[in-house]
Amino acid sequence: MSTTDLAREPAHKPQQTTVRIAAVQYLLRAISDWDGFENQVRFVMKAAGDYKPQFVMFPEIFTTQLLSFMDTSDLRSAVREMDSYTGRYIALFTELAAHWGVHIIGGSHPTITNGRLLNTAYLFTPGGKVFTQDKIHLTRWEKEKWKGDPGNELKVFETPYGRISILICYDIEFPELSRKVCEQGADIIFVPSCTDDRQGFWRVRYCCHARAIENQVYVAVTGTVGNLAVEGLGLHFGQAAIITPSDFPFARDGIAAEGVPNMEQIVIADVDLGKLVSNRVNGTTIPLYDKRVDVYANDVEIVSTV
């Protein structure tokens, strides 16, 4: 390897290069109170924790299961009322992360911050720390039905098991975000998702593959399954997957593991961060380093053929 190639290697070195990821296909079923939600989460965490992963991920807005016992006649108000459960949600997942010794991407939860309704993803560490990443691009449903507000900050979290980022569902469809976090050394992008139909699911899934290829990074995605008798939550199409770059060191089809669509289950795969380091400089293609930033800054020329 040349001196130039060595200079390209990221300075951050994870303590462990083989990382186990557990992605939860969470079944939305009607519950009668908070205890019903907590019991289901604890059951799922025990099933995942027994496999000793370093990361466990839940889907986007899976806490909307709480709406099944709330008054949803005014949906905009009901979603905001979910913020009253934020304290219990944080306490539950902080406890579970410490108990199982894992980093938990706790899906996302509607959270009111400074008077703004944000779709906020939470990262819980084994040491009891809690971090957040707000959804940056809102869907039409979130803007028109929930009257939600977009986040504005993008973060990369440095963990003992590599640098990670969280892009919530629609955010993975914007390549600029993935490129920015990968330029800051992200090894894994976690994509908690919630899609109601097959088309929406494939929009997210195909973009996960594209981002993995473009940035030579692992992408883990999961979604909600099941249904609730609540406006906008009557249908779900979900399938978890751990996605790899497309090259010889990785899974043949760029899929380390994937679930059965629309079934309650946990998808688990081991990924090797060391392969990313090598592939970024020695791969069949090296898109992270072949960028032509000098060209991207130029204006596009419109040429008439008439």
Salt bridges, closest charged atoms under 4 A:
ASP5 OD1 - ARG8 NH1 3.40
GLU9 OE1 - LYS13 NZ 3.25
GLU38 OE2 - ARG42 NE 2.99
ASP50 OD2 - LYS46 NZ 3.08
GLU60 OE2 - LYS135 NZ 2.81
GLU95 OE1 - ARG42 NH2 2.88
GLU142 OE1 - LYS135 NZ 2.79
GLU144 OE2 - ARG140 NE 3.00
GLU158 OE2 - HIS12 ND1 3.27
GLU158 OE1 - ARG163 NH2 2.81
ASP171 OD1 - HIS137 ND1 2.90
GLU183 OE2 - LYS291 NZ 2.68
ASP187 OD1 - ARG280 NH1 3.79
GLU214 OE1 - ARG211 NE 2.76
GLU231 OE2 - LYS145 NZ 3.63
ASP253 OD2 - ARG252 NH2 3.00
GLU258 OE1 - ARG205 NH2 2.85
GLU264 OE1 - ARG29 NH2 3.23
ASP270 OD1 - ARG20 NE 2.69
ASP294 OD2 - ARG292 NH2 2.85
